[in-house]
């Protein structure tokens, strides 16, 4: 996330972790102001 913030990405809130699946999510604004999501799934 540090690298992305360095490129001007504006995150919405903090990383959220789903308890049932362990999936991590973070939301951010894309170039056109559209809300996008990054997801990281456990291995």
Secondary structure by P-SEA (a helix, b strand, c coil): caaaaaacccccccccccccccbbbbbbbccccbbbbbbbbcc
